[in-house]
């Protein structure tokens, strides 16, 4: 975790696939933001904020005047996020290093908490959701995003040369089923929507860079890397130069009663 998320460099290699090749009627970040029910003046906690890309991309649909707290395990990520978000029309922007299972905030502090593609990094997800429930105000909203087990399956099938399972590793730890189960248990009800989108990738090198930005690809020996390049090239040839990839990314919403 410390190596992967000290700053956004490794994450950017993976994000590039989605930024450059996603085919969707509405971009992912604005699609999520428009479903959170954000209102001006609310206190919002972005848990696992990363480099703050969400707020830059959704600035046009998010209401002005939010009080934004950017929280992450990585001080480097928080610094990037705060620097990106302070020029945006927020009432206030604060950065706070923290562990999701032990939040350094008073009970009933936030109107909205978002945890976007991060709970699969948390060892005790149930404890993290209990902490989120604690810091939410009555009537407050939790928005969680994660992936389904079939997400990017055409790409993950290529990673079997590293000995990896041909499925989204994030969804193994906190996919659709587990998100629904744990949020239902903590909040009593959960709503779900899936973002309609897919990828049409035209540069094999972007696939290689994304899948070798984290283990086991980032430590693979030269022989495996050569096999991986060969598998990527074969997939692009079979698609006449374009690799079409299914996406399964969704938003789960719960409310504190």
Secondary structure, DSSP 8 states (H G I E B T S, - for coil): -TTTTSSSHHHHHHHHHHHHHEEESS-HHHHHHTTTT--TT-EEEEET-TTSHHHHHTTTTS-TT-EEEEEES-HHHHHHHHHHHTTSS-SEEEEEE-BTTB--S-TT-EEEEEEES-GGG-S-HHHHHHHHHHHEEEEEEEEEEEE-TTTTHHHHGGGGGGT--SS-HHHHHH-HHHHHHHHHHHHS--EEEE--EEEEE--HHHHHHHHTSSTTGGG--HHHHHHHHHHHHHHHHHTTT-EEEE--EEEEEEE--
